[in-house]
Amino acid sequence: MLPPDIVYIDTSVFIAENFFAPGNRITSLAKLANEGKVRLVMPEITRQEIIKHIKSAVRQSWKTFNKDSRVFRNNPEVDAWRKGTNEKQEAEKILVLFDKFLVNSHAKILDYSYCDNAEKVFADYFGHRKPFGEGQKKDEFPDAFVLTSLEKYSKEINQHVVVLSADGDMEGYESKRLDYEDHRKYVSKKVMEGIALDEMAKSLHNEKMTLEQELKDAAVDYLDDFRLYQTLLDVAEVTYHSVNEVEVEINEVEYEVISVNDQYIEVEIQPEVKFKVEVDYVNYDYAVYDKEDGQWYGTEDDTYVVYSSAFIPTILRYYYGHQQMVNHLEIDDIDLSPLSDAIA
């Protein structure tokens, strides 16, 4: 029987997955580790980096929330939460989740004694090799010591280490003992092992047109908002807008498994939305404001036409494990923000 993979999760992956948000790929990896399907390893440097980034992320989010979310003070529950907590308390809650993650996943912590190959690290730095590269980026020193510590551990246990990272510089590091994999594809692959997804795939095929119509309705609703164009096109007055020719195409064979539990399977798809938007607006570029009359002169009526497309990340849930519920597939979450990027 093949031993489980030894897996290292880089700090960049924790950040990309929003740390321990329910149902994300970090929690899926923890579940796999808890079940003995993978074994997690974490150098002490990475543990300290994650703690630092959690505190930093909370600090920035807390600052932004207090500055930009005054409107939520109209909601007594939200306002009571805001007044009853602070940045330090919220950071501590996530740090507790981190501690639980390490315990529940049985992660092996590599202490600083594994960071003893300074000669290799500085040779890579002065040699312009990854993870430093041509720029000799000094902030990559922690990553360099992490990689050499993983190599030492790999030799110690005589097994390769799978490195999951969203950091391109780390992935470019050449090693005969480290195997780099995209964390999204890796999680998808592991949760698919031993799990029959045939029924989910059949359901996606059978309900493809229905799902495309739901996504089309959501896209039309998102695009049918004049305030969107005022902001993105930086115009003061939108007089008319129309959303036309919206088409949605789901590639039913392209999906990534995010998580699996005893009630449902979550997968992410990337449907393509093609659309046309026409926006009539008042152009003030060459207009003059008459203070005495209190009005603008010389405005022009212009039209902005957009033919564009975007891939919108969509989470699907296939419910299959509930005895009182018929197996079915439904949309759990849609990220429509790429449509804004396609307009601007």
N, C-alpha and C positions, 0 to 999 in steps of 0.2 A: 504494500500500500504506500502510495506516494505521501511524503510528509506535507503538511500544509505550508503554503507560501509564508515566507518571512516578509513582512510588509512594513515599510517606513512611509509615514504620511508627513509630508513637508508642511511647514507653517503656511505656505502659500495656498495649500489646499484647504486648510481650516478657514482661512480668510475668504477664499472663493466660495465656500459652502456656508458662510455665515455661522461658523463655529458649530453649535450643537442645535440648530433649528430642527424642530421635529420633522422626521421623515427625510432628512437630507442624506447625502452620501456618507458623511462622517458617522451618523448613527447606524447606517447600514453596515459600515466596516466594523463598528463596535459589535454589532450583532453577530457578524460573521466570525469575529474573534472570540466572542463569548461561546459560540457554538463549536469552536475548535476548527473552523474551516480555514482560518488564516491565523497567523501569530504576529502581533504588532511589536515593533521595536521603536524606541524613541530615545535619541541622545538627550542628555540633560540640557545641552545648548538649545535644542528645539523646544523642550518643555519651558524653559525660561523665555524664549522668544514668543511662544504662544501666550503666556501670561502677560507679557508686555503689550502684545497686540490687542488682547482682550481689553485691558485697561485703557489703551489708546482709543479703541473703537467706541467704547462706552463714553469716554470723555468727550469725543467729538459729537457723538449722537446726542448726548445729554445737552451739550451746548446748542446744537442745532434745534433740538426740540423746544427748549425754553425760548429760543429766539424767534422761531418761525411758526410755532403752533399755538399762538395765543387763542385762536378761535376755539380750540378744544376745551378751554376753560368754561365754555358754555355747557359742557357736559359734566355734571357733578361727579360722576364716577371717575372720569379721567382726571379731573382737577384734584380730587381727593387722593388719587394715586400719586400724582405729581408732588403734592404737598407732603405726602407720607413717606417719601423715599428720597434718595439722593444718588449722585453719581457713584459714590463709594459702595453703597448698598447694592446697586444694580450690577456693578462690576463683580462684587463678591458672589452674587447668585450664579453668574456665568462661570466664575472660577470654581464654584462647588460642582457645577456640571462637568467641568474639566477633570476634577479629581475623580468623580464617579466614572467618567469615561475611561480613565487610566485603570481604575480598579476593576470595573466590569469587563473590560477588554483584556485584562491580564497582561497589559503592556510591559515589555521588558525595557527598563530604563538603563541606558548606557551612561555610566558616570564619566567624569572628566578624565579618568585614566585611559579611556579609549582615544582621547585626543592627543596622542603622543607623537604623531608623525609631522612635526613642525617643518622638518626638512622638505617633505613632499609638498606641503602647503605653500611654502615660500618659493620653492622651485616653480610651481605652477603660476604664482603671482608674477615673478620676474620673467617667466617665460611666456606671459600673455595667454596662458591656457585657461580653459573653463575650470571653475565657474567665474574666473576673473575676466577673461577675454582681453581684447585689445585695449580697452579703457583702463585696465588694472584697477577695477572698482574695489576700493578698500572695504566697502560695506559687505562684500561677499566673503570676507574672512570667516564669519560664523558658518556659512554654508560649506566652505572648504573643509573646515574641521569636522563638520557633521559627516561629510562624505567619506573622509578618511577613517572616521570612527566606525562607520557602517562597514567599510572594507575590512577593518580589523575584526569586527564581530563576525562577518561572513567567513573569514578564514578560520576563526575560532570554532564555529559550528559546522564548517565545511558545507555551506549551503549559500546559494545566491540570495541577495536581498532585492525585493521588488521595491523600486522607488517611485512613489506617487508624488508628482510635483506639478505645479502650475507655473514654475519658474524656468524660463527657457535657458538661462545660464547654467542652472543645475543640471538640466537634461543634457547639455552639451559636454558634461564631464565624462571623460573616457575611462571606463573601468571594466575589467574582465569579471568582476564579482557583483556588479550592480546592474539590474535590469530595469530600465525606465519604461513606465507605462502611463498613458493618459488616465487620470483617476476616474473620470466618468466612464470610460470604456471598461476599465478594470472592474469597477463595482458592478456594472451591467453584466459583465461576463461571469463574475463570481456568483451573483444572486441567481443567474440563469442556470448555473450548474445544478443539476439534480431537481430542478423545478420545471414542470411541464407548462410551457407557455402556449401550447397549441390552441387551447380554447380561447385565450386572450387574442391571439393572432386571427383566429377565425372571426371573433366578434368585431375586431377592428376592420376586417375586410367587409363583413356584412353591414356594419353600421357606418361605413366610410362616408356615404352621402349625407347621412343625418348629422354626423359630426361636422362635416364641411359646412352645412347650412347653419349650424349653431355658431361656428367660428365666423362665418360671414356676417351673421346678425350682430355679433359682438364687435366686429371690425367696423361695420357701418355705424353702429352707435358711437363708437370711439371717434370716428372721423367726422361725424355729423355734429360738430361743436365749433361754432364760430370763434370761440375764445382760443381754441387751439391754433388757429391761423393768425390771430392777432399777435400771439406770442411768438410763434415760429417764424412768421414772415415779417415781424416787427412793423406792423401797420396799426394805425390808430383806429380805423373804422372799417369794418367789414360790412358791406351792404347786402351781400348774398353769397351763398356757397351751395355747391351741390356735390354729392358723392355718387359717382357712376362707375359702372363696369367693374364691380368688385367680384373677384374670383378667388376661391380658396382651393388649394390642391394639397392633399395629404399623401405623402409617400408612406404607404402602409408597411413597407418592409424596413424602413429606416426609423428605428426607435431605440431608446436606451432604457434599460430597467434601472429604476432609482432605488426602490425598496420593495420588500415582500414581507407580509405578515400572514397570520392565519385567516385573515378576512379579505384582503385585497392585494393586488399587485399594482404598483405605481410605475408608469413609464412616461418618458418625455419624448414628445415628437416636435418636429420643426415644420409646421405647415407654411407654405408660401402663400402670401396674400398679394394679389395684383390689384391695383386700383387706379382710378382717375378722379381727381378732385379739381373743380373749378371754383375759384374764389374771386368775387368782385369786391373791390375795395376803393376807397378814396385816397388818391395819391396827393400828398402834400409837399412833394419834393420841390416844386417850383411855385408853391402858393405863398401869398403874403397875407399876414394878419393885420387887419386894420383895427387898432385899439379904439378909435373913436366910434366906429360902427359896431365893434365887437364881433367881427366875423372874418372868415377867410375868403380871399379872392384868388382865383387862378388854380383852384383844385381841379384834378382830372379824375375821371372814372377809368380805372384799369382792371384788367383781369389776369389772374395768375393761374396757370394750368399746370397740374402735376400728373405725370404718368410715372408710376413708380411701383415698387414691390418690396416686400420685407418678409423675413422668416420670423414667425412669432413662437417663442418657446411655449409649449402647452403641456400641462400635466394631465394624464389620463389615469383613472382608477378603474381597474377591473375587479369587481366584487365577486368572490367565488366561494368564500368559506362560511357564509352565514346560512344556517339551516332554514331560517324563515324568510330568506331573501333570494329572489331569482337571480342567477348569475347575470350580470350586466356591466356594460362599459359606460363611463360618464366622464365628462370634463371636470377636473378638479380645480385647475387654475390656468389662467391665460396671461401671458406677459405681452401686452399690446404696445409697449413703449417703442419697439423698433419701428412702428408705423410713423411715429413722430420724427425719428431719425431719417426716415425715407423722404419725408416732406421737406425738411429743412435743407 
